[in-house]
């Protein structure tokens, strides 16, 4: 089982080769490097400890390609992904281009008609709508350009599907107690493209929108306790409408991923996904068997530290017969100790995962990198091998 690390190119701004060599020395086989990413503010732990990195959403590589269809394009924030790729290859590590596709504020803000639009008519300026043809063209263009970058050996697709209210980049605030079903209802898109897809499926779109508005307005007036998510969703929409809405959104997501895979050419593609059909947080929520048939590889992650959630997604993903990567959060508060990490890696291996990818370089405490060295040789989840000594690596100069 490969041991991999998610990383942002900003982590390679200072002494990139030293950062890459550090990862290789700790037994890492490959890095899933963000070539496009949403905005963020990171308190760095490793490359430049205690530095605060503020960055906008956009792409981290330069090329000759200009804009996608109808002017949708990402701002170029630098060429750090190219620098990092060169360093990682020099350290003997494979590089997967990690693409955050539709969670992009610049094109959604510049072209609000291309953004997801909720039942109240409000656009989400952090989320492009996957049903729109110009958005699909933009996604295909992004994938094709990333796939052609020197040294890239694969693609990781995140946010290739519907997002929701809660997964933004701004200082998110909400005063009401939203249930999981309310967050899902707020992710339902009513732009013209989605309206057409709903109509083609036999849905009365004004009735659907009214049901969504009624459920959400009631929650804001008098918050209710959450029940089982599927039951709450059926209660809000009715069983037939509920099932049809899920089917339409699943098909839209599969269509988008299929276009992206075609754009990647011969490069292997894995899509970040989940067995939860109500997910709207950057994972492509769609029929897993259909996604597996399109990509041949699935990445399932739980970055909240919920062991059982990862196990459920692993079980569902491996049943498809696809190659599976399991992703886990190495950060403090998510991984309790070395044994906890070994347990989760053992769980991934027992489920048949081909890779175990930890999140993220420069967000987890630097000493935890030493925990990775023995994971690829774990005999089982409870008896990790004794780690070999790691050669000292000097900390980067401030």
Beta strands, then each sheet from edge to edge (+ up, - down):
strand 1: 2-8
strand 2: 30-37
strand 3: 40-43
strand 4: 52-55
strand 5: 58-59
strand 6: 94-100
strand 7: 115-117
strand 8: 123-128
strand 9: 152-158
strand 10: 268-274
strand 11: 284-285
strand 12: 297-302
strand 13: 323-329
strand 14: 355-361
sheet 1: 5+ 2- 1- 14- 13- 12- 10- 9- 6-
sheet 2: 5+ 2- 1- 14- 13- 12- 10- 11-
sheet 3: 3+ 4-
sheet 4: 7+ 8-
end
